[in-house]
Amino acid sequence: MGNIGYVQLLRTNGNFRNLWLASVISMLGEWFNTIALFFLILEYTGSEFLLGFLFTVRMISFAIFQPFIGLLADRYNRKTMMVITNIAQVFLALGFIFVDSASDVPWMIGLSGLMMLLHGTYMTAERAAIPNVVSPQNLTTANALDAASWSTALCVGALLGGVVVSYWGTDAAFIIDSATFALGTILLIPVKIKQNIGDDMKAPLFKTAFTNIKRGWLRVYTESRLLRIVFAKSSWNIAGGALAGVFLVLLGAETDGYGAAMGFGIFFFARGVGTGLGPIIARNVLKDESKWPGLIGKLVIVSGAFYIMASLTLEIHLLLTVILVLLAHAASGANWVLSTILTQRWVEDEMRGRVFSIDMLFMSIAFSISTSVAGYLVENHDLSISDGIMMFGSIMVLSGIMFTVWNPGNSIPAMQS
């Protein structure tokens, strides 16, 4: 692996620089949107279940078409896919301005799901495209920067989103979200992505769609080390969905002295800082790539342990809880970036979109199950925030242990040997 730095990569690689900037700016606006949606749900319905349901709808929408999205990312230019999804979201983001009562919440959640479907398309295309614009020796730097920047956008977007919603209202947040998609589109226009498209993609799309999607699944199934790695993100999200998608929101809503919108911003800021620090630390400390598969499960265990500790500090000190949440997400951020880099290294360009779509599908299903169960338990069984964080933190530790114990070996299919 090369020793190129973040600044040098951005300065010398214009294609990656624009791809990176477009992603960061669009994600910045996405968190303005998310904080505003949290606020509207609580303002109009006061329902904790609907907070979980919002995340469930968003993640199901993210997941449901992933097999087909992955096929498209291997068949068509990945930049074109990103541009189209951004343009659509410029207009869709403005639709939330018309929400003004509880009766609008169902279609608001549906619209958010549609935007998440488009975001899933963008994300799969972008993850598959990074090796198209970055040399193999610079993949670690590029992915660490991408993950850290996503996290920076999360913490800054969430915090500023909380400020904007508190002082100027939700409409301002939705307008800013729309503007970031427009700016992201402009940045993508000069990007050049040279990708290899396999011969199996030259036949008619719908005639060969099922066969080509199946090839993606077989590509994962026949390489045991890859089969394990595509479950890396879902091993965290099976509990992390509840923790990050329900309990952090409830913590924010009940933070004394700040107001709901600002409280959301504080805890999502901590989540973002942690998720950003994790990949940077991993890049500089975890340099032996052969140990990464074994470390991924241990990072899930560490993340869950920090959440368990956070559950014990809620009545003690806000800052201590925030720090523990930050540390939990530092571990999850390292899990994310290590598994992403391994997938990019192990999978050939012609198949990369389909493999990443499987990765995203498993992650989304795990997140959806986690948030819906958490929302139901809070709404219908009076599960407290501290007990919920303790419960799902423990589930996360168990999930990490199971992933660590699962060691299918390093078998590689004949085509890769």
Secondary structure as GFF3:
##gff-version 3
##sequence-region A 1 417
A	DSSP	alpha_helix	6	12	.	.	.	ID=ss1
A	DSSP	alpha_helix	14	44	.	.	.	ID=ss2
A	DSSP	alpha_helix	48	64	.	.	.	ID=ss3
A	DSSP	alpha_helix	66	75	.	.	.	ID=ss4
A	DSSP	alpha_helix	78	92	.	.	.	ID=ss5
A	DSSP	three_ten_helix	93	98	.	.	.	ID=ss6
A	DSSP	three_ten_helix	102	104	.	.	.	ID=ss7
A	DSSP	alpha_helix	105	133	.	.	.	ID=ss8
A	DSSP	three_ten_helix	136	138	.	.	.	ID=ss9
A	DSSP	alpha_helix	139	168	.	.	.	ID=ss10
A	DSSP	alpha_helix	170	188	.	.	.	ID=ss11
A	DSSP	three_ten_helix	199	201	.	.	.	ID=ss12
A	DSSP	alpha_helix	205	221	.	.	.	ID=ss13
A	DSSP	alpha_helix	224	229	.	.	.	ID=ss14
A	DSSP	alpha_helix	232	242	.	.	.	ID=ss15
A	DSSP	pi_helix	243	247	.	.	.	ID=ss16
A	DSSP	alpha_helix	248	253	.	.	.	ID=ss17
A	DSSP	alpha_helix	260	285	.	.	.	ID=ss18
A	DSSP	three_ten_helix	289	291	.	.	.	ID=ss19
A	DSSP	alpha_helix	292	311	.	.	.	ID=ss20
A	DSSP	alpha_helix	318	346	.	.	.	ID=ss21
A	DSSP	alpha_helix	349	381	.	.	.	ID=ss22
A	DSSP	alpha_helix	385	405	.	.	.	ID=ss23
A	DSSP	three_ten_helix	414	416	.	.	.	ID=ss24
###
